[in-house]
């Protein structure tokens, strides 16, 4: 069986409309409830860094005075220098993502500062990633149907939707690494066909370099590129061009590390590694950073398994809900049985009806053996079959591409596992740090789906029925994310309320009059990282988050309140006290 080829009629009449529909779907899923829940700590750091401010005021000595706790919004919004922007990146995000912060800073200058607009930039790049998956698949697999299917799967992928709704660098980095991969493969393609390739190598070096400056771990994608090149590239001329492109990509990161604050980055990473190892060894379940376990084989396996299974949309969210080793063994054996049944029905189409009935009966009987989540284990069996179909008699025009997709699907996650084993703890062994693999696995998922749909027997209808159940599970996963109760995607099981600092700022803008004073909660500073230390005894983070949503003009007189450490209140000139918000339990 070959990959589906697209007819001219289909290509000219339906592809453009289909792509527009998919992109609209992707945008709607990403915009839905975009600012319904308050920003959490990492997003707050993003917002502050984008304005050149260190969290807790480390570079705002002129605003927050340890001897006089009164200030105004105009003082808060005074222009920051380049050095202050660099310090904010170094101290509030370990020097990571300077390109992302450059984009976000200018984006917020255009759109204004709000939770919605700061997250909207991530939405934009996430939708662009869906579009680029279509372009990538259509070019290298020569099939618009496959390309549309891959784009549609990317549009509904919970992982992409999740990180499109965070004011963080992930969506941008996923887009840039996919674009770098596209340029990389186009360069090799041009070399193979003896066509001009210099521009593709140049684009590759530039885009890869920007991806490094969006997130350090983007380098794992280029590591996969290098491994693929070792397997496929034989011409010296091509290697020279690749080395030149790699040098260009690394040069920007090297310059940033040398002059932008690499020493801060290394010190922060070393401090974090020691802190997380201490947590893993002494307080794995009782620390501020979540569950951190020692890097034993079992712990690494347990943490890695959902990373790999959730990459595959046909098994997304199953691990963590399915329980029991015996259940898993039965599901795996059933999956292998489905593979045998599929292959036999392909070779004997006249018996496909009997095979389908038999497979349905066996699949139903297996549910008797499952002690829990019977439908979930049935879906797991079908997910194994779909993995087989991704590689079943696949005939790529570029045969080596299958190896590339396998390599780049594995390397980012394998790097995380290696790093966890090296550091001795499981912190950092999480999906978002290896999410660069998703576009390529999604392409394989679309290949598997079309192999199923084009099989000429009734067996496929049984599998499609189970896939519909999985689609419902994916929908349930999305619903838990939108409800803000997904431990994996929202990092919590209790939903956040709308941003209390934003709500308080809107009330203040409505009620404030000359002579009034805004009282802002200020707790005692506690630091776990010496590089986070500031010059103030009391925290100014609530004051910073609150002022983000105040205008730069006008004067709002404010004072840190070290008594009511959970309140933001408006004290009228008459002495009346109006509570603007209660922050207790809402700082996230």
Long-range contacts (C-beta under 8 A, 24 or more apart in sequence): 1-346, 1-392, 1-393, 1-451, 1-454, 1-455, 2-393, 2-395, 3-141, 3-142, 3-143, 3-146, 3-394, 3-395, 3-396, 3-447, 3-450, 4-143, 4-145, 4-146, 4-450, 4-454, 5-142, 5-143, 6-142, 6-143, 6-144, 6-145, 10-144, 10-145, 11-144, 15-144, 15-147, 15-148, 18-148, 19-131, 19-134, 19-148, 19-151, 22-130, 22-134, 22-148, 22-151, 22-152, 22-155, 23-127, 23-130, 23-131, 23-151, 23-155, 25-152, 25-155, 25-156, 26-126, 26-127, 26-130, 26-151, 26-154, 26-155, 27-123, 27-127, 29-155, 29-156, 29-161, 29-478, 30-123, 30-126, 30-127, 30-161, 30-164, 30-165, 31-123, 32-482, 33-165, 33-482, 34-115, 34-116, 34-119, 34-120, 34-123, 34-165, 35-114, 35-115, 35-116, 35-119, 35-498, 35-499, 36-482, 36-484, 36-498, 37-484, 37-490, 37-495, 37-496, 37-497, 37-498, 38-115, 38-496, 38-497, 38-498, 38-499, 38-500, 38-501, 38-502, 38-586, 38-588, 39-115, 39-118, 39-167, 39-499, 39-588, 40-491, 40-496, 40-588, 41-588, 42-166, 42-168, 43-115, 43-118, 43-119, 43-166, 43-167, 43-168, 44-541, 44-545, 45-92, 45-93, 46-93, 46-101, 46-104, 46-118, 46-167, 46-168, 46-169, 47-113, 47-118, 47-167, 47-545, 47-548, 48-88, 48-92, 48-544, 48-548, 49-88, 49-89, 49-92, 49-93, 49-101, 50-101, 50-104, 50-105, 50-108, 50-118, 51-80, 51-88, 51-105, 51-108, 51-113, 51-548, 52-80, 52-81, 52-84, 52-85, 52-88, 52-105, 53-80, 53-84, 53-88, 53-544, 54-87, 54-88, 54-91, 54-92, 54-534, 55-91, 55-92, 55-532, 55-541, 55-544, 56-525, 56-532, 56-534, 56-536, 56-539, 56-540, 56-541, 56-544, 57-534, 57-535, 57-536, 57-540, 57-544, 58-87, 58-91, 58-532, 58-533, 58-534, 58-535, 59-84, 59-87, 59-88, 59-91, 60-540, 60-544, 61-535, 64-536, 64-540, 64-543, 64-560, 66-535, 66-536, 66-537, 69-522, 69-538, 69-559, 69-560, 69-562, 70-517, 70-557, 70-558, 70-559, 70-560, 71-543, 71-558, 71-559, 72-555, 72-556, 72-557, 72-558, 73-547, 73-550, 73-551, 73-552, 73-554, 73-555, 73-556, 73-558, 74-552, 74-553, 74-554, 74-555, 76-543, 76-544, 76-547, 76-550, 77-547, 77-550, 77-552, 86-260, 86-261, 87-261, 89-260, 89-261, 90-260, 90-261, 90-264, 90-265, 91-264, 91-531, 91-532, 94-264, 94-265, 94-268, 94-269, 95-256, 95-257, 95-260, 95-261, 95-262, 95-264, 95-265, 95-268, 96-169, 96-215, 96-216, 96-265, 97-169, 97-213, 97-214, 97-215, 98-213, 98-256, 98-260, 99-172, 99-210, 99-213, 99-214, 100-169, 100-172, 100-173, 100-213, 100-214, 100-215, 103-172, 104-167, 113-548, 113-549, 114-502, 114-549, 115-167, 115-499, 115-502, 118-167, 119-164, 119-165, 119-166, 119-167, 121-167, 121-171, 121-172, 122-163, 122-164, 122-165, 122-166, 122-167, 122-168, 122-170, 122-171, 122-172, 123-164, 123-165, 123-171, 124-171, 125-164, 125-171, 125-172, 125-174, 125-175, 126-160, 126-161, 126-163, 126-164, 126-171, 126-174, 126-175, 127-164, 128-175, 129-154, 129-160, 129-171, 129-174, 129-175, 129-178, 129-439, 130-154, 130-155, 130-160, 132-175, 132-178, 132-179, 132-182, 132-439, 133-178, 133-439, 133-442, 133-443, 135-182, 136-178, 136-181, 136-182, 136-439, 136-443, 137-443, 137-446, 139-182, 139-186, 140-185, 140-396, 140-397, 140-398, 140-401, 141-396, 141-397, 141-401, 141-443, 141-447, 142-397, 143-450, 145-450, 146-443, 146-446, 146-447, 146-450, 149-446, 149-449, 149-450, 150-442, 150-443, 150-445, 150-446, 153-313, 153-442, 153-445, 153-446, 153-449, 154-438, 154-439, 154-442, 156-474, 156-478, 157-313, 157-316, 157-438, 157-442, 158-316, 158-317, 158-474, 158-477, 158-478, 158-481, 158-489, 159-310, 159-431, 159-435, 159-438, 159-489, 160-438, 161-478, 161-481, 162-481, 162-489, 162-490, 163-432, 163-435, 169-214, 169-215, 170-215, 170-432, 170-435, 172-214, 173-211, 173-214, 173-215, 173-218, 173-436, 174-435, 174-436, 174-438, 174-439, 176-207, 176-208, 176-210, 176-211, 176-214, 176-218, 177-208, 177-211, 177-218, 177-221, 177-436, 178-436, 178-439, 179-207, 180-204, 180-207, 180-208, 180-211, 180-218, 180-221, 180-222, 180-225, 181-221, 181-225, 181-408, 181-439, 181-440, 183-207, 184-208, 184-225, 185-401, 185-404, 187-241, 187-242, 187-245, 188-229, 188-232, 188-233, 188-238, 189-398, 191-235, 191-237, 191-238, 191-241, 197-241, 198-241, 201-241, 201-242, 201-244, 201-245, 202-245, 202-248, 204-245, 204-249, 205-244, 205-245, 205-246, 205-247, 205-248, 205-249, 206-248, 206-249, 208-245, 208-246, 208-249, 209-248, 209-249, 209-250, 209-251, 209-252, 209-253, 210-252, 212-249, 212-250, 212-252, 212-253, 213-252, 213-253, 213-256, 216-253, 217-412, 217-415, 217-433, 217-434, 217-436, 218-436, 220-411, 220-412, 220-415, 220-434, 220-436, 221-408, 221-411, 221-412, 221-436, 222-246, 222-249, 223-411, 223-415, 224-404, 224-407, 224-408, 224-411, 224-412, 225-408, 227-407, 227-411, 228-400, 228-403, 228-404, 228-407, 228-408, 231-400, 231-403, 232-400, 232-403, 264-531, 267-531, 268-529, 268-531, 271-529, 271-530, 271-531, 272-529, 273-423, 273-425, 275-528, 275-529, 276-423, 276-425, 276-427, 276-428, 277-423, 277-424, 277-425, 279-425, 279-427, 280-424, 280-425, 280-426, 280-427, 281-424, 288-528, 289-427, 290-427, 290-491, 291-426, 292-425, 292-426, 292-427, 293-425, 293-426, 294-424, 294-425, 294-426, 295-420, 295-421, 295-423, 295-424, 295-425, 295-426, 299-426, 300-417, 300-420, 300-421, 300-426, 300-429, 303-420, 303-426, 303-429, 304-413, 304-416, 304-417, 304-429, 306-431, 306-488, 307-413, 307-416, 307-429, 307-430, 307-431, 307-434, 308-413, 309-383, 310-431, 310-488, 311-409, 311-413, 311-437, 311-438, 311-441, 312-383, 312-386, 312-387, 312-441, 312-445, 313-442, 313-445, 313-470, 313-474, 314-379, 314-382, 314-383, 314-386, 314-387, 314-445, 314-448, 314-467, 314-470, 315-379, 315-380, 315-383, 316-470, 316-473, 316-474, 316-477, 317-473, 317-474, 317-476, 317-477, 317-488, 318-376, 318-379, 318-380, 318-383, 318-473, 320-488, 321-373, 321-376, 322-372, 322-373, 322-376, 322-377, 322-380, 323-371, 323-372, 323-373, 324-370, 324-371, 324-372, 326-369, 326-371, 327-369, 327-370, 327-371, 327-372, 327-373, 327-377, 328-377, 328-380, 330-366, 330-369, 330-370, 330-377, 331-366, 331-370, 331-377, 331-378, 331-380, 331-381, 331-384, 332-380, 332-381, 332-384, 334-362, 334-363, 334-366, 334-378, 334-381, 335-380, 335-381, 335-382, 335-383, 335-384, 335-385, 336-384, 337-362, 337-381, 338-363, 338-381, 338-382, 338-384, 338-385, 338-463, 339-384, 339-385, 339-388, 341-459, 342-385, 342-388, 342-389, 342-455, 342-459, 345-455, 345-457, 345-459, 346-455, 346-457, 349-456, 349-457, 352-457, 352-458, 352-459, 353-457, 353-458, 355-457, 355-459, 356-457, 356-458, 356-459, 356-461, 356-462, 359-459, 359-462, 360-462, 363-462, 363-466, 375-469, 376-473, 378-466, 378-469, 379-466, 379-469, 379-470, 379-473, 381-466, 382-463, 382-466, 382-467, 382-470, 383-470, 385-463, 386-445, 386-448, 386-449, 386-452, 386-463, 386-467, 387-448, 389-447, 389-448, 389-449, 389-451, 389-452, 390-444, 390-445, 390-447, 390-448, 390-451, 391-444, 392-451, 393-451, 394-447, 394-451, 404-440, 405-440, 405-441, 405-443, 405-444, 408-436, 408-437, 408-440, 409-437, 409-440, 409-441, 409-444, 410-437, 411-437, 412-436, 412-437, 413-437, 431-488, 492-588, 496-586, 496-588, 497-586, 500-568, 500-581, 500-582, 500-583, 500-586, 501-542, 501-545, 501-546, 501-548, 501-549, 501-568, 501-581, 501-583, 502-549, 503-580, 503-581, 504-546, 504-568, 504-580, 504-581, 505-546, 505-547, 505-548, 505-549, 505-550, 506-549, 507-570, 507-580, 507-581, 508-546, 508-550, 508-556, 508-570, 508-580, 509-550, 509-551, 511-570, 511-578, 512-556, 512-570, 513-572, 513-573, 514-555, 514-573, 515-572, 515-573, 516-557, 516-570, 516-571, 516-572, 516-573, 517-557, 517-558, 517-559, 517-570, 517-571, 518-546, 518-556, 518-557, 518-558, 518-559, 518-568, 518-569, 518-570, 518-571, 518-580, 519-558, 519-559, 519-561, 519-564, 519-567, 519-568, 519-569, 519-570, 519-571, 519-577, 520-546, 520-558, 520-559, 520-560, 520-561, 520-568, 521-561, 521-564, 521-565, 521-566, 521-567, 521-568, 521-583, 522-560, 522-561, 522-562, 522-565, 523-562, 523-565, 538-562, 542-568, 542-583, 542-587
